[in-house]
Amino acid sequence: MSDTTTTPRRPRLWLRLLLVLLLLAATAGVLAFFKVQQIQAQIAQGSQQPPPISVTVASAEPAQWKRRVKAIGTLVAYQGVDITTEVSGIVKSINFESGDEVETGSLLVALDDSTERANLESARAQFDSDNNQYQRLLKLKDQSFVTGNDIDTQASLVDIARARVTVAETALAKKRIYAPFAGKLGISQVDIGEFITPGQKIVTLLSLDKLYLDFTLPESNFNDLAPDQSIEFRVRSYPDRVFSARVETWNPELDADTRNILVRAAVDNRERRLAPGMFADMELESRRALPVLTVPETAIFYNIYGEAVYILETPPDADPEAPPDYRLAARQVRVAYRDDGVAGVVEGLAAGDRVVTSGQLKLFPSLRVAIVDDVPEYSRSSN
């Protein structure tokens, strides 16, 4: 009996390739299954709406605003004059000190009047002589010793003499210079013994208990004026103090060159804190009331079109029984004024509109928001 050797057969090549392909297909199927599950999860997560952004809001409230017109004015004396003389002469006496307060009619300066006194005595003597002669002629008239022509001639001489007395008295009076009104004197410009001429300045006299505030306004502010309007102003000497004045009058016509109107207001200066010549930074409250809607100044922000606000709107298809679903809408507005944290809007809003007052930098139109009493600290710091 002979030994027979059996050799095992190797799997064919195509069977091995088929096995590898099946393994790869199974692996790819498993990976595809997990990837599909992951994509579906992400889609489901993305379809959920983000939570609303918390904002604070305020309502637009109607109000009446009177525009405040700014201007620069000058304080002038209620009455002020440079005391001068009508006639020439030598200063005989000075009856005041520089800076004195004087009353109406106070004697300020007396000029040498010896010549005028002599002329007055001569005129009076001539008048007495002519008048006595006239009286004698009147007595002789009844006795027919004089004619009516003689009496008329002498009466004319009496009138001439009387006129000469008046002229002499007037010339003598001009040698004494009095204060025309009560006020404060400036610095004396003459000395005793000095020869002064007509028109030469002796001293300045100003009435300071009341001052005028003169200023101009452009033509566009003509309708803002009304008698007795209140004016607030400041001067550089008292930067922290506010003074007041009242409009008294204004020119009935505008300046032909500048088209400005000159306005005058009265200032009570009995405390003597103000002086003529001071500049005044002032504000005049217009008599015209402008209807506005007031909102917090923080509600105003700027975009490429100018000033704007975000207002809260509710979608038209919202369920009225569901909690409010607020969306943002941007509105361009025109602001008339800003004062003490409040802005007055004249265009772009309606009464009752709710505007966002904080966090505008992170907002955009159509964004869902929720109203809170206060925004988180990070939101305020980002604005």
C-alpha positions in Angstrom: 0.0 0.0 0.0 1.4 3.3 -1.1 1.3 6.7 0.9 -0.7 9.5 -0.8 -0.1 13.3 0.2 -3.2 15.6 0.1 -2.5 19.4 -0.5 -5.2 21.9 0.8 -6.6 24.3 -1.7 -6.2 28.1 -1.2 -9.3 30.3 -1.5 -9.5 31.9 -4.8 -8.5 35.6 -5.3 -11.9 36.8 -6.2 -13.4 35.5 -3.0 -10.9 37.4 -0.9 -11.6 40.6 -2.8 -15.3 40.1 -2.3 -14.8 39.7 1.4 -12.9 43.0 1.6 -15.5 44.9 -0.3 -18.2 43.6 2.0 -16.3 44.8 5.0 -15.7 48.2 3.5 -19.4 48.6 2.6 -20.5 47.6 6.1 -18.1 50.2 7.6 -19.3 52.9 5.3 -22.9 52.2 6.1 -22.3 52.5 9.8 -20.4 55.8 9.3 -23.1 57.1 7.1 -25.8 56.2 9.6 -24.1 58.2 12.4 -23.4 61.2 10.1 -27.1 61.3 9.1 -28.1 61.2 12.7 -25.7 64.1 13.5 -26.9 66.3 10.6 -30.6 65.7 11.6 -29.7 66.7 15.2 -28.1 69.9 14.0 -31.0 70.8 11.7 -33.4 70.2 14.6 -31.3 72.4 16.8 -31.1 75.2 14.2 -34.9 75.3 13.7 -35.4 76.4 17.3 -35.8 80.2 17.7 -33.1 81.9 19.9 -34.3 83.4 23.2 -35.3 87.1 23.0 -32.9 89.9 23.9 -33.7 91.8 27.1 -34.2 95.5 26.7 -35.5 98.5 28.7 -38.1 100.7 27.0 -39.9 104.0 27.6 -43.1 105.5 26.1 -43.1 108.6 23.9 -45.0 111.2 25.8 -46.5 114.3 24.2 -45.4 117.7 25.6 -45.1 121.4 24.7 -41.7 122.8 24.2 -40.7 126.4 24.1 -37.5 126.8 22.1 -34.6 128.7 23.9 -32.8 131.1 21.7 -29.2 131.8 22.5 -27.6 135.2 21.9 -24.8 137.5 23.1 -25.7 140.9 24.5 -24.1 144.0 26.1 -25.1 145.7 29.3 -25.6 149.5 29.0 -26.6 152.1 31.5 -30.2 153.0 32.0 -29.1 156.6 31.9 -25.5 157.7 31.2 -23.9 160.9 30.1 -20.5 162.6 30.0 -20.9 165.8 31.9 -19.6 168.7 29.9 -19.8 172.5 29.8 -21.6 174.8 27.4 -19.2 177.7 28.0 -15.5 178.1 28.4 -14.0 179.2 31.7 -11.6 178.5 34.5 -12.6 175.8 37.0 -13.3 177.6 40.3 -14.4 174.6 42.5 -15.0 170.9 42.1 -17.8 169.7 44.5 -17.5 165.9 44.1 -15.0 163.1 44.5 -14.4 160.5 41.9 -16.9 157.6 42.4 -19.4 159.6 44.4 -23.1 158.8 44.4 -25.0 162.1 43.7 -28.6 163.1 43.6 -30.4 165.0 40.9 -29.5 168.7 40.9 -26.2 168.3 42.9 -23.6 170.9 42.1 -20.6 169.3 40.4 -18.4 172.1 39.1 -18.4 175.9 39.4 -16.5 178.0 36.8 -15.2 181.5 37.5 -18.2 183.8 37.0 -16.9 187.2 38.0 -17.5 188.6 34.5 -21.0 187.2 34.3 -21.9 188.6 37.6 -20.7 192.0 36.6 -22.7 191.8 33.4 -25.8 190.8 35.4 -25.4 193.8 37.7 -25.0 196.1 34.8 -28.1 194.7 33.1 -30.2 195.0 36.3 -29.1 198.6 36.8 -30.0 199.4 33.2 -33.4 197.7 33.7 -34.0 199.7 36.9 -33.2 203.0 35.2 -35.3 202.3 32.2 -38.2 201.0 34.3 -38.1 204.1 36.6 -38.2 206.4 33.6 -41.1 204.5 32.2 -43.0 204.9 35.5 -42.4 208.6 35.5 -43.7 209.0 32.0 -46.8 207.1 32.9 -47.5 209.6 35.7 -46.9 212.6 33.3 -49.3 211.1 30.8 -52.3 212.2 32.8 -51.1 215.8 32.7 -50.5 215.7 29.0 -46.8 216.5 29.3 -45.7 213.5 27.3 -46.9 211.9 24.1 -48.0 208.3 23.6 -45.0 207.8 21.3 -42.6 208.7 24.1 -44.3 206.2 26.4 -44.1 203.4 23.8 -40.5 204.1 23.1 -39.6 203.9 26.8 -41.7 200.7 27.2 -39.6 199.1 24.5 -36.4 200.2 26.3 -37.7 198.5 29.5 -38.4 195.2 27.5 -34.9 195.3 26.1 -33.4 195.8 29.5 -35.4 193.0 30.9 -34.2 190.7 28.1 -30.6 191.7 28.8 -31.1 190.7 32.5 -32.4 187.3 31.4 -29.4 186.8 29.1 -27.0 187.7 31.9 -28.7 185.4 34.3 -28.6 182.5 31.8 -24.9 183.2 31.2 -24.2 183.2 34.9 -26.2 179.9 35.4 -24.1 178.2 32.8 -21.0 178.7 35.0 -22.4 176.2 37.4 -22.8 172.6 36.3 -25.3 170.3 38.1 -26.1 166.6 38.0 -29.0 166.0 35.6 -30.1 162.8 37.3 -29.1 160.6 40.3 -26.3 158.2 39.8 -22.7 157.2 40.2 -19.8 159.5 39.1 -16.8 158.2 37.3 -13.2 159.6 37.5 -12.9 163.4 37.4 -11.2 164.7 34.2 -10.6 168.3 35.3 -8.6 170.1 38.0 -9.2 173.4 39.8 -7.7 176.3 37.9 -7.9 174.4 34.6 -9.4 176.3 31.6 -12.0 174.2 30.0 -13.8 174.7 26.7 -17.3 173.8 25.5 -17.9 170.1 25.1 -14.9 169.1 27.2 -15.5 166.0 29.3 -15.6 166.8 33.1 -16.8 163.4 34.5 -19.1 160.5 33.5 -22.4 160.1 35.3 -24.3 156.7 35.2 -27.5 155.5 36.6 -26.8 152.0 37.8 -29.8 150.8 39.7 -31.3 149.7 36.4 -29.4 148.5 33.4 -30.4 147.7 29.8 -29.4 144.4 28.1 -29.1 145.1 24.4 -28.8 142.2 21.9 -29.7 141.3 18.4 -31.6 138.3 17.0 -31.9 137.1 13.4 -35.0 137.6 11.3 -36.0 133.9 11.8 -36.5 134.6 15.5 -38.8 137.7 15.1 -41.9 135.7 16.1 -40.2 134.4 19.2 -40.4 137.9 20.9 -43.0 139.1 23.3 -43.0 141.9 25.9 -42.0 141.0 29.4 -40.3 137.7 28.3 -37.8 136.3 30.8 -34.2 136.2 29.9 -31.4 134.3 31.7 -27.8 135.4 31.2 -24.3 135.0 32.6 -21.3 137.3 32.7 -17.7 136.4 33.0 -17.3 138.1 36.3 -19.8 135.7 37.9 -19.5 132.5 35.9 -21.5 130.4 38.4 -24.4 132.9 38.8 -27.4 133.3 36.6 -29.0 136.8 36.2 -32.4 137.6 34.9 -33.8 140.3 32.7 -37.2 141.2 31.1 -37.8 142.2 27.5 -39.0 145.7 27.3 -39.0 146.6 23.6 -37.4 146.0 20.2 -36.9 148.0 17.0 -40.0 148.0 14.8 -37.8 147.4 11.7 -34.9 145.1 10.9 -31.4 146.3 10.2 -31.1 146.7 6.4 -27.5 145.2 6.3 -27.7 142.3 8.7 -31.5 141.6 8.8 -31.2 141.4 12.5 -33.6 143.0 15.0 -32.3 145.0 18.0 -33.9 144.0 21.3 -33.7 145.7 24.7 -34.3 144.1 28.1 -34.3 145.6 31.6 -32.1 144.3 34.4 -32.5 145.1 38.1 -29.0 146.1 39.3 -29.7 147.5 42.8 -27.1 145.1 44.2 -24.6 146.7 41.9 -23.0 143.5 40.8 -23.2 144.4 37.1 -21.6 147.2 35.2 -22.3 148.8 31.8 -20.1 147.4 29.0 -20.2 143.7 30.3 -20.9 141.0 27.7 -23.7 138.6 28.5 -24.2 135.0 27.3 -28.0 134.8 27.4 -30.9 132.6 26.6 -34.4 133.8 25.5 -37.4 131.5 25.9 -39.5 131.7 22.7 -43.2 132.6 23.1 -44.1 129.9 20.6 -44.8 126.4 22.0 -43.8 123.5 19.8 -45.6 120.1 20.2 -43.0 117.3 20.7 -42.8 113.8 21.9 -40.4 113.3 24.8 -38.2 110.2 25.1 -35.1 109.5 27.2 -32.0 110.8 25.4 -30.4 107.3 25.6 -33.0 106.1 23.1 -31.4 108.1 20.3 -28.7 106.5 18.3 -27.1 107.3 14.9 -27.0 105.4 11.7 -26.0 106.3 8.1 -29.3 108.2 7.7 -29.0 110.3 10.9 -30.7 110.1 14.2 -32.9 107.0 14.9 -34.7 105.0 17.6 -35.7 101.4 17.9 -39.4 100.9 18.6 -41.3 97.8 19.7 -43.8 96.2 17.3 -46.0 93.1 17.5 -46.4 90.9 14.5 -49.8 91.3 12.9 -50.5 87.6 13.0 -49.6 87.2 16.7 -52.0 85.4 19.0 -53.6 88.1 21.3 -53.9 85.6 24.1 -50.3 84.5 24.0 -47.4 86.4 25.7 -46.3 89.4 23.7 -43.9 88.6 20.9 -42.1 92.0 20.4 -40.0 92.7 17.4 -37.7 95.7 16.7 -38.2 98.3 14.0 -35.9 101.2 13.3 -37.4 104.7 12.9 -35.6 107.8 11.7 -36.4 110.8 13.9 -35.8 114.5 14.0 -34.8 115.8 17.4 -35.6 119.4 18.3 -33.8 119.6 21.6 -31.9 117.8 24.3 -32.3 118.9 27.9 -31.4 117.2 31.2 -31.4 113.7 29.7 -34.6 114.1 27.7 -34.9 114.5 24.0 -37.8 116.2 22.2 -38.8 114.5 18.9 -40.8 116.4 16.3 -40.8 113.8 13.5 -40.7 110.0 13.3 -42.7 108.9 16.4 -46.3 108.7 17.5 -47.6 109.2 21.0 -47.4 106.0 23.0 -44.7 104.4 20.9 -42.3 102.3 23.1 -38.7 103.0 22.3 -35.6 101.0 23.4 -33.5 103.0 25.9 -30.4 100.8 26.2 -28.2 98.3 24.4 -28.8 99.6 20.8 -25.4 98.5 19.6 -26.3 94.8 19.7 -29.7 95.3 18.2 -31.0 95.1 14.7 -34.5 95.3 13.0 -36.8 92.3 13.4 -34.9 91.1 16.4 -37.1 89.4 19.1 -36.9 91.3 22.4 -38.3 91.0 25.9 -39.0 94.0 28.2 -37.2 94.1 31.5 -36.8 96.7 34.2 -33.1 96.7 33.8 -30.6 95.2 31.3 -27.7 93.0 32.4 -24.5 94.8 33.3 -22.7 93.4 30.2 -25.4 94.9 28.0 -25.0 98.4 29.4 -21.3 98.3 29.1 -21.5 97.3 25.5 -23.6 100.3 24.6 
